[in-house]
Amino acid sequence: MKLSRLAGPVLGIALVAAGLAPRADAQTRVTAGVRGKVVDEQGKGIEGVTLDMEYKGESRLKIAKTQVTDKKGGFVRMGVPGGPWRIVFSKAGYETYQLDTALSDGGFSELPDIVMKAAKAAVTAAPVAKDEVVPVLPPESSTMKDVYNKAVDASRAGNLEDAERLYKEVLEKLPNLAEVHYNLGHVYVRKNDLASAEAEFRKAVELQPQRPEFYIALAALYGSDGKTQEAADLLIQAKGSFEEDAKFQFALGTAALNVGRNDEASPAFRKAVKLDPANAEAHYYLASVAVGENKVAEAIAELEKYLSMSGQDPQNVATAKALLAALQAKK
């Protein structure tokens, strides 16, 4: 499972410029700045993108700033505290993008180009469903099996209203089928009815707490809805049951990293790599943890491993290459 871009942290070159870890006594000094560019998937600058910036370091008061990109997609913001920031890029017609980075004291932090994807049109927003799990129906439920199969077909065809109605019909007769609650939850996600999706995923977890994919789906939903702490708490509490599940461990790592729980993130990513050696992104995030802990040699090793693999997120590859070069230059 790939978590939404809204849940995942992104490495920043600014971490290197800041000496890889902002000083505690400098976290609220107004001596930093940031600049960069927002582009579309063809590399063209996007005008009018709103940057909502929130300081994540130690401060008695909440520090938030807003900036808008110029005609070429560029942005510059100066006179802000050095340290960790969360920047959310948004504009109508584009998918929202979230960036977690650190700004260095005493100068500008140059960010890699932010690539925003065009939002999908409403008629094509529902992708082919890939998340269905098949319930074990009682022998006497042959009629419900037909209804269930029709629900799956409707979901895969993007007919979400029909899929919702048919899944509900199954649950009226067989309310304790966790898999159907799970499938219905994904229908609600695709309809952007997050409250209903959460209720269905929670019911699935309650009915079958031994299924890791149910926890992963609920945590991913929390992450996409900005509830990063809830996502981390859910997976941390359940981790003892899924020590040998690679997807659960990766989800745990990303959720923990999103809330600064490196003590949980690092071992989870290492387990994910051990259980699934082809998981390239785990190495990317292990490098993120190492950078935050000022472990330069370890960060370089993880980035080199990451870049030697295949199947990586293209945007992460660009960031990893730039960060690796900067780290090697500091050795």
Helices and strands as residue ranges (DSSP letters): H 14-17, G 24-26, E 30-39, E 50-55, E 64-68, E 74-81, E 83-90, E 97-103, E 107-110, E 114-115, G 122-124, H 142-156, H 160-173, H 178-190, H 194-207, H 212-224, H 228-238, G 239-241, H 246-258, H 262-275, H 280-292, H 296-308, H 314-330
